[in-house]
Amino acid sequence: MNLDLVVKIKFGSHLYGTNTPASDTDYKSVYIPEARDIILQRVKSSIQIGKKSKSDGEKNLSSDVDNEVYSLQRYLELVAEGQTVALDMLFAPENSTEVATGLWRYIQFHSKWLLTKKSAAFVGYCRTQANKYGIKGSRVAAAASALERFTYYESVYGTAAKVGTFFPEEEDRVIDEHTRLIRKDTPQGKAERYFECCNRLVSFRSTVKEAAAIFRKVHESYGDRARLAQNNQGIDWKALSHAVRVANEALELLRTHHITFPLPNAAHVLEIKQGKIPYNRVAEEIESLLSEVEQAAASSTLPDAPDYAFIDEIVLESYNSKIKES
């Protein structure tokens, strides 16, 4: 496939500095669509090249080469959203790029117009991983308390009682470190109230039986995780290494407005990926990093929003030039 590439970056472990002889090769690229597709509004936001379907459990081989290519407009949208993949590409050093046009260097040079403190994907990813892999005592206790609460309601008021019955119409409220009452808008724009504990949301319209079942599973999963952790069994080490990597990237970005590649802590991240560090230590590290990231996000001097006019101008000029060439 002959694409008009803006940049082609050797991505993944080769960018992070955590690659081994068994690592496959991943690329991330950006392209300018054909004039016909631009005019007819048929631009593909992303194209997969070399991606082979694999059966469950089948791993990539070192000989495998994958390339995910984003349209220029889609890539800049991902940067504006604070998506980790787009930000990693933005700060890729010259020795990681196989193609790098003047337009790409221009985008990198003006990165300050693209960055924001609301890198939700970074912070959100870190929070998700902490909830998924952490076994912090307070989280286990919060899950147990939620289970006890809804089990009691179920035994006294019956299985059909609604969660919202036990929380009168009041403002959002924090119950403990991991539990709160919140309002969120549905896709239709209607406010919905929820009981949230350990990153699990239960609608006020749910029954107490449903809520008890949810938090029973949450509590049991923490118990299973703690038991597995004793022998480092059943752990997704690659996912854990990504959590530590992303958290450290987030800290550097929020504090310095830059991300360094290869990673300064590449050796440490690789040790986690290879399962050489006890699970409990990694889980504690993720918990600590999450707290640091949230504090850094609150105090960061990055702007609240990117310069959307600047982004529009890049896309407009690039696509307009492509049409004129045609």
N, C-alpha and C positions, 0 to 999 in steps of 0.2 A: 504494500500500500504506500503510495507516494503522497506524503503529507507535507504541507508547508510548516515546518517546525519552527517555533520560537525558541524552545529550549528542550534538551533531552538530558535528564539527570540520572546517574546511577544511584539508585535509591536503596532504602532498607538498610540491612546490616553493613553494606559496603559504604554507605554514607555515614552511618553512626560509628563505624570503626569496630563493630562487634562481629564481623564476618569470620567464618572458619572455612577450611577447605571444602566442607560439605554444603556451604551456603549457595543457594541459587542466586541468579542475577535478576533484580527487579529494576525497571526504569519507570520514571514518571516524566511525562512530556506535556508541552503546551503547543497547540497548533492554531493556525489561522485558517478558517474554513474556506472552501471554494466560494467564489462570488455568487454562483447560481444558488447554492444552499443558503447563503446569507439573504439574498433577495427573496427567495421562496420560503424563508423561515423554516428551513429543514436542517439546520445545524445540529449535529450530534454533540451533546454536552460532553460525552466521553466515549472513547473507543478503546477496546481491549485488543491488543495484538500479542499473539503467542500464548494466550491463556488457554490452557487445556483443562477440560473437565476431569476431575479426579474422583475416585471412589472414596467412601468414608474411611478416614484413617490413613489415606495415601499421602505421603509427604512429597514436597518438591525435591527434585534432584539437583545436584550442583550444575548439571548441564542445562537445566530449564532456564528460559529467558522470557520474562513477561514485561510488557510495556503498556501502561495505562496512559492514554493521551487525552487531555482536557482541552476543550475549546478555550480560546483566550477569555471570552466572557465568563464562562463557567469557572475557570481558574480564579479570576479576580473576585468572583462572588464567594468562592471558598475562603480566600484570604480575608475578605471583609467579614465573614462569619467567624473567623478565628479558628478554622479547621486545621488540625495538626499537620495533615499531609501537605496542605498548601503552604503553611509557614515553614515547614522543613525544606520544601523546595525553594522558597524565597531566600533562605540563608545558606543554600548549598554552595560550597566553595568552588572555585574555578576548576580544580583538578577532579571534581566529581561530574562535570558537565562534558558531554560528548558533542553537543550542539549548544551554542549560546549566541544569539543574535544581538545586534545593538539594542533592539527593543527590550530584550530580556535584561540587559545590563541597565537600561534606563529604569525599568521597573524595580530592580534591586536597589539602584542608587536612590530612588524616591520611596523606599520602603516606609519611611516615617509617615507618609500620607495614607498608608494602608493598615497600619497597626492600631489596635485598640486595647484598652485594659480589660474589656469584656471579651476576652478570649474564652468564650463559654465552653468551647470544645475541650480546651486544655483543662480548665477547672472541673468541668463536668466529667471528663474522663477520669481524672484523678479521684473525684468523689465516688464514682461508680466502682472503680477498682478497690478503693478502701473499703467500701461496703461489701464488695464481693469477696475480697480476700482477707480482710482484717478480722481478727478474733479478739478485739478489744473488750475487756471485761464489762465496761459500761454498756456496750452494744448488746452483749449477751443478756445483761440484766434488763435492758429496755425491752428486748424481744420477749423475755419471760414475763415482764410486767404487762405487756400488751396482751399476751396469751391469757394470763390470769384474769385480766379485766373482762375480756370478751367471753371467756369460759364461764365466768360468774354471771354476766348478763344473760347468757344463754340458759343457764340452769335456773335462774330466778324468773326471767321474763319470757322464756320460750325461744325456740329457734328462729321464729319469723320476725322477732323484734328488730327494728332498724337501728343502725349505728347512730344516726343523727338524733335519735330519741334521747340519748344520754349526754348530748352536748347542745345545750340551748343556743339559740341564735346569739352569738357573741363574736367579738373580734378574733382574728387569728391569735393563737396562743401557743407558747412554747411550754410543753409539759416537762420534758427533760432534755438532755443533750441530744438525743436521737429521736425524740417524739414531739409532734406538734400538730395543731389544727390549722389547716390552711384553706385558702380559696384559690381556685385556678379556673381560668376560662376554657371552655370547651371549644373545639374548632368552629362551632356555630356562634361563638361569642357569648354564651350563657355561663354565668358564674356557677361553679360547682364546689361543694365543700368536701373536704377529705380529712381523714385521720391518717397521719403519716408516721411511720416508725421504721427505722433502719432502712430508709429509702424505699419502703413499700407503701403505696397509696391505697387506701380503702375508702370508697365513696360513702358518704352519709346515707345513701340510698341502699347500700348493701345490708344484708342481715348480719346479726351478731354471729350466727353460725358460720357464715362465709368468712367473716373477719377472724374468728378463732382458728379456722382451718388454715388461713394464710399465715398467721403468726406462729402457729404450731410448726409449720414447715420451716419458717425462718429460724425459729429457735433450734429445731432439730438440725438444720444445716450447719449452724454454728457449732453444735456439739460434735457433729461428724467431722467438721473441719479441724476442730481442736484435736480430736483423736488421730486423724490422719497426719496432722502436723508433727506429732510426736515422733513419727518415723519417716517424715518427708514423703508420704505416699499420696498418690492421687492429686498431685499438684501440677497446675499448668504453669511451668516455669517460664515459658516464653511470654505468656500474658503478664506474669509478675514483673519480668524484666522490662516490658513495655510500660507498665505503670510507673516504675522507678524512673525510666528514661523520660517519659512525658512530664512527670512532675518536676524533674530537674530542668528540663527545657523551659517549662512554664516559669519557674523561678528566675532563670536567667533573662527570659524575655521581659517579664514584668519589671525586673530591676534595672536592666541595662538596655532594653529595646533591641536586643540581639540574641541570636542562638549560635553557639559555636559547634562546628563540625570539623573533624570527627569529635565525638563527645569527649569532654575532659575526663569523665568517669567511665569511659568505654570498657575498661578492664573489669570494673565492678559490675557493670550491667551484664557483661558476658558471663561472669561467674554466677550471677543469679540465673541467667538463661540456661546455664549448664547444670543447675541444681547443686552448686557447690556451697551455697550458704543456707543454713537452716531456715526452714519456713518461718518459724516464729520471729526470727530476726528481720526477715524481709517484710513480714506483715507489720511489724512495729515501725519499720522504716517508712512504709507507705502511709501509715497513720500519721506519722510525724510530718512527712512531706506535705500531706494534704493540708494540715494546719498551717504550714509555712506558705503554701500557695495561696490559700484564702486570705491570709494576712497581707501577702505581697500584692494581691489583686486589689485589696482595699486601699493600699497606700501608693500604688503605682502612679507614675506621672504620665503614663500613656493616655491619649485622649479617650473620650467615651465612645466615639464613633469614627470610622474611617472617613476619608474625603471622597464621598460618592461621586462628586462632580469630576474629580481627577480620574476615577476609575472609568466613568462614562466616556471621558475624553479619550482615554487610551483605546477603548474598544471602538469608538466612533472613527477615530483617525485610522486605525489599523484596518478595519473592515471597509471603510470608504476607499482606502488606497488599493485594497484587493479588488474592489469592484471596478475602479478606474483602470487598473492593469488589465482586467478582463475585457 
